Each structure stands twice: as structure tokens, then as C-alpha cells.
Amino acid sequence: MTLSFFDQFMSPTYLGIPLIALALLLPWLLFPTPSSRWLNNRLLTLQGWFVNRFTYQLFMPLNQGGHKWATILTSLMLFLISLNMLGLLPYTFTPTTQLSLNMGLAVPLWLATVLIGLRNQTTAALGHLLPEGTPVPLIPVLIIIETISLFIRPLALGVRLTANLTAGHLLIQLIATAAFVLLPLMPTVAILTASILFLLTILEVAVAMIQAYVFVLLLSLYLQENV
């Protein structure tokens, strides 16, 4: 039976139980926990350096109130990177290719930033809907446009992450299938195709990390507008 290229994005089940929960829990088991020793191993040192640099770069533009989000955004960054990277392994499932999961992460966090802005600085938060110096006849139109753009933000977050990862996985599968089919017919072309596949896999590793960073970076920008 010929399988569709999109079958890899179906949530796997075992005895009728969806295994997406296992895929979501696995990354947390891979993170080493800090110890009370004076000297840590290389993995812990690298992890600590990465978290410190990421937190510094992400929260440097924010004021003191936005620093309360350091823990949740840093954890989200590590979580998304782990899910994206583990999904590149053979016979694995990538939960972040599911739009429902990405929207489940994007909508509550975006809504939290909006509610914080409405609670702490109501006038400034509502002022984003109407730029200063707008002509009177354009006020209703601009308010509608800015409101629509505000509500599109979580959709853009979820769709961007889903589309980039889905496109990368599909392209890898297409090139791998082409290399497998061409191997007995044209070995030289198959080797060249396999080389392209190797380079594309390296690119997808970079995309997996960059997309997780962009997701959290945009959330921090939304937070910056409301704190």
C-alpha cells in the first residue's frame, strides 16, 4: 500500500491511545538537572551558558516588569527546540507540526500579554489601536484594521511554526524518496541527491532552532508593548 507524504504528520496511536503526550513529555527527561557540586560536567555547563545568553539577549530590551516572564519563556524555548530537534530523528513524531498544539501555546501566552497591558496601562494599550495624528475620517477604518492585526498575531505565531517545520519535513521525505528510487537506476544521480539531502538535514537543524527562537522572540516583543 502506498502511503501519503502527509501520513508522517498524523498523531501516532497505540491501542487507541494517542502517543502525542509521550512525545511532549520526553524532552523534559533529557534535560540534565543542576547539581550542588562545585564543578559541573560539560553538558550542564553548556546548558547553563546557553540559558544565560538567551535570557540576556531576550530580556535586555524589557523593563523590570517583563523579567518575571524569564522562566516561562526560557522553558518554552528549550521545550520547542527539543521537540523540533527530536522530530528530525528517524521513526519519530514532531508534535510542533500540529497546528492545534502550536495554537494552544500561542493563544494563551499572547492573551496573557494583552491582558497585562490592559490591566497595567489601559490607555497605552488601547492607544495602539489608533496611531497618533490619524485623520478623523480614517479613525473607524484604522481601528478595525489594527484590531484585526492584533487578533491575527497568535494565528501568525502558530502557522509560522507549523508551516516551516511541515515544509522542511516534506522536502526531506521527497528528496529521500527520490534518492531511494534513483539508486538502482542512476547511482551517480542518487549519490548527488543523497548529498543534497545531507545538506538539507543540516539546514533543517538550523531551522528547528531558529523557529523556536523566533516564536519566543515575538512573544517577548508582544510583552514589551504591554509592560
N, C-alpha and C positions, 0 to 999 in steps of 0.2 A: 504494500500500500504506500502510495506517495504522500508524504507529509507536507503540509504547507509551511512556508518560511515563517509564518506568524505563530506556529504551534509552540515555538520556544518561549513565547510571552504568556502562555496560559499558566495559570496558577496550578502547580502540581498538587495532587491529592494522593493519599494513601489510606485505603479502607474508608473512603468517603470523607476523610479529614483533610482539610486544606493545610499544606505544609508551609504556607507563607509565614505563619507565626514562627516556625523554626528558623526560617531564613532571616527573620527580623531579630531573633534573639542571639543567633550565632556570633555576630560581630562583637557583642559585648563580652563574650567569653574569650576573645582573642586579645583583648587589651590587658597588658600586664599591670598589676596593681602596685603602686609605690610601696616601698618597704621602709622600715625605720633604720636601716643601715646607713652608715656614713657614705659609703660608696655604692652606687647602683651599677647594674650591668649596662651594656651598650644600648640595648633596646629601650630601657627605661630612660636613659639619658637622652636618646634621640627623641623619644616621645615627649619628654619634658621640654626640650628645646623647641620642638615644633609647636607645642601648645602655647608656650610663652611668646614666640614670634608671631603666631597667628593672632593671639589675643591682643598683642600690642598694636599690630597693623590695623586690626578691625575696629578697636575701640579708641584709638588715638584721636579721631575727629569728634568723638562723642563727649558730652559733658558728664559730670559725676553721676547724674541720674541714670544715664544709659549703661553705666558699668555694672548695674545689677543684672543685666542680661548676659554677662560674660559666661557664666556656667552653662546656661541652656544653649546659647549659640555655639559655643565651643564643642559641647557634646553633640549637637546636631551636625556640626561639620565633620567630626570624626565618624559619626554614625553613617552619614551619607557617603563619605569616602570609602568606608569599609564595605557597604552594600554595593557600591559601584565597582570596586575592585574585585570583590569576590564573585560578582556576576560575570567576570571575564574568564573565570576558570571553566574547564570543560565539565559538562554534566551538572551545571549549577543553574540556579534561577535568580534573576535580578528583580527584586521587588520594586525598585525605583523605575522600572519600565511600565508600571501600572499607574495610570493617571489618578485612580482613586486614592492610592497611597500618597502620591505627591500633593494632591489637593488637600488630603487630610492633614498634611504637615504645613502647607502654605496658608490655608484659610484661617486656622486658629491663631497662628503667630501674627499674620497680617492684621487680623481683627483686634488682637491684643494691643498692637502698636496704635491703631486708630482710637481705641477706647482710652488708652493712656493719654493721647493727645487731647481728646475731648474732655477728659477729667481734669488734666493739669492746666491746659491753656486752650480753653474753648474758643476764644476769639481768634487766636492764631490758627487753630486747626480748621475752623470754618473759613478763615481768610484765604486758605489755599484754593478754595473753590472759585474765587473771583480775584484775578490779578489786579493790582493797583493801576489806576488810570484807564480802566476799561470804559469805552463809550457807553452811554446809557442804553441805546437800542440793542447792544450786543450782550448786555448783562444776563438775560434769561438763557440765551444760547450758550454762553460760556459756562454758566453754572451747570447746565445739563451735560456739556462736554466734559468738564472737569469731574463731575460726579461719575460719569461712565468710566473715565480713565482711572478713577480711584478704585472702582469695583473690578476693573479688569486686572489690577495688579496681582492678586492671588492666582487668577487664571493663567496669567503670563508666567508666573513662577513655576506652577505645576506643569504646564505644557512645554516650557523650555527644557526642563529637566527630562521629561518623558520623551520628547521628540529627539533630543540629541543622543540619548542612550539607545533608543529604539533604532534610529538610523545607523548608528555605529554597529550594533549587533547584526542588523540585516545585511550591511555591507560586508562584514566579516564572514557571515554564512554564505553569501553569494560568491565571494571570491574563493572560499574554501571548497564549495561545491564545484566551481569551475576548475580549480586545480585538481580535484579528485577525478573529474570526468576526463580531463585532458592528459592525465598521467599515462595511460596505456596508448593513447593516440599520438600525442606530441609531447614527449618527455621534456624537451628543452623549454617549450612554452609553459609547461606545468611547473617547472622549476622557477622560471621567471615569475609566474603567478604566485607561487609559494613565497618568493622573496617579497613581493608586494604585500602579501598577507602578513608577513612578519613585521614589516614597517607599519602597516595599518594597525596591528595589535599594539605596537608601541605608542602610536598616536592615540588609540582608544584609552590606554592607561592615563595619558595626559588629560584627555577629555574627561575621564571619570573624576579626576581630582579637580580640574578646573570648574566643572559644572557644580560640584559640591560647594566649592569656594564662592562661585557666583550666586548660588542660591542663598547662602548665608550673608554674603556681602549686600545683596539687595534688601534683605530683611533689616540689616543694620542701617541702611540708608533710609528705609521707611521709619525706623525707630528714631533716627536723627531728626527727622522732620517733626516729631511729636514729643520730644523731650527737651 
